[in-house]
């Protein structure tokens, strides 16, 4: 039997109409640095190392709809970002160009859309999520 090859998650790639513009949003939101940039591709990562995010330009990008509806582009994945203060974190994200989703499913979560329409969640750890 052959040994299983080693797999290491190196990044999550996010499609956007403009990779550089969306990378700047998440760079400012997360306080991460650009680690690689080339035409149509940008990678950012946390300053202490670890898995980062990559952004690729996709000219045919269609923003997903959330909550999902059968006739619209479905969400394939979204980012969950833990914060220490939900209200100020949401305000900060809005100031960077995010928009607040109309539907908010929980008290300790805020669903927002990044500037191109990807939903992401800000959440605070509470006694029920610990």
C-alpha positions in Angstrom: 0.0 0.0 0.0 1.3 3.4 -1.0 1.6 6.0 1.8 -0.8 8.9 1.6 0.7 12.0 0.1 1.1 15.0 2.3 -1.6 17.7 1.9 -1.1 21.3 3.3 -3.7 23.9 2.8 -1.8 27.0 1.6 -4.6 29.5 0.9 -8.3 29.9 0.0 -8.6 31.5 -3.4 -11.4 34.1 -3.8 -12.6 35.1 -7.3 -13.3 38.8 -8.0 -13.7 41.1 -11.0 -10.4 42.8 -9.8 -8.1 40.7 -7.6 -6.0 43.7 -6.5 -9.0 45.8 -5.3 -10.6 43.0 -3.3 -7.2 42.0 -1.8 -6.8 45.6 -0.6 -10.2 45.4 1.2 -9.3 42.2 3.0 -5.7 43.4 3.7 -7.2 46.5 5.5 -9.9 44.5 7.2 -7.6 41.8 8.6 -4.4 43.8 8.9 -2.5 41.3 6.8 0.4 41.9 4.4 0.6 41.2 0.7 3.0 38.2 0.2 2.7 37.8 -3.6 1.3 40.0 -6.3 1.2 39.5 -10.1 -1.4 40.5 -12.7 -4.7 39.0 -11.8 -3.4 37.4 -8.6 -2.7 38.6 -5.0 -1.9 36.7 -1.9 -2.2 38.1 1.7 -1.2 36.4 4.9 -1.2 37.1 8.7 2.0 38.7 10.0 2.7 35.7 12.3 2.5 33.2 9.4 -0.2 30.6 8.7 -2.7 30.1 6.0 -3.7 33.2 4.0 -6.1 34.3 1.3 -5.5 34.5 -2.4 -7.5 36.6 -4.8 -7.8 36.0 -8.5 -9.4 38.1 -11.2 -12.4 36.4 -12.8 -13.9 38.5 -15.6 -17.1 36.5 -15.5 -17.5 36.8 -11.7 -21.1 36.8 -10.5 -21.8 37.7 -6.9 -23.6 35.0 -4.9 -27.0 35.5 -3.4 -27.5 35.1 0.4 -29.8 33.7 1.7 -29.8 31.4 -1.2 -32.5 31.3 -3.8 -32.9 28.6 -6.4 -32.5 30.8 -9.5 -29.5 32.8 -8.4 -25.8 32.2 -8.0 -25.2 30.0 -4.9 -22.6 30.6 -2.2 -19.8 28.1 -2.4 -18.1 29.1 0.8 -17.7 32.1 3.0 -15.3 33.5 5.6 -16.0 33.4 9.3 -13.9 36.1 11.1 -13.8 36.1 14.9 -13.8 39.6 16.4 -13.6 40.9 20.0 -16.2 43.7 19.6 -19.0 42.9 17.0 -20.4 46.4 16.8 -17.1 48.2 16.2 -15.8 45.5 13.9 -18.9 45.8 11.7 -18.6 49.6 11.7 -14.9 49.3 10.7 -15.8 46.8 7.9 -18.6 49.1 6.6 -16.1 52.0 6.6 -13.8 49.9 4.3 -16.6 49.3 1.8 -18.5 46.3 3.1 -22.3 46.3 3.2 -24.6 44.9 5.9 -26.8 41.9 4.8 -30.5 42.5 5.4 -30.9 39.1 7.1 -29.0 38.6 10.3 -29.4 35.0 11.6 -27.9 35.4 15.1 -27.2 37.9 17.9 -23.5 37.2 18.0 -22.9 37.2 14.2 -23.0 40.0 11.6 -23.3 39.0 8.0 -21.8 41.5 5.6 -20.9 41.6 2.0 -17.4 42.5 0.8 -17.2 45.2 -2.0 -17.9 42.6 -4.8 -20.7 40.8 -3.0 -19.1 37.8 -1.2 -20.8 37.3 2.1 -18.6 37.0 5.2 -19.5 36.7 8.9 -18.1 38.6 11.8 -18.7 36.8 15.1 -17.9 37.1 18.8 -17.3 34.2 21.1 -20.1 33.9 23.6 -21.0 31.4 26.3 -23.1 29.5 23.7 -20.2 29.4 21.1 -17.4 28.6 23.6 
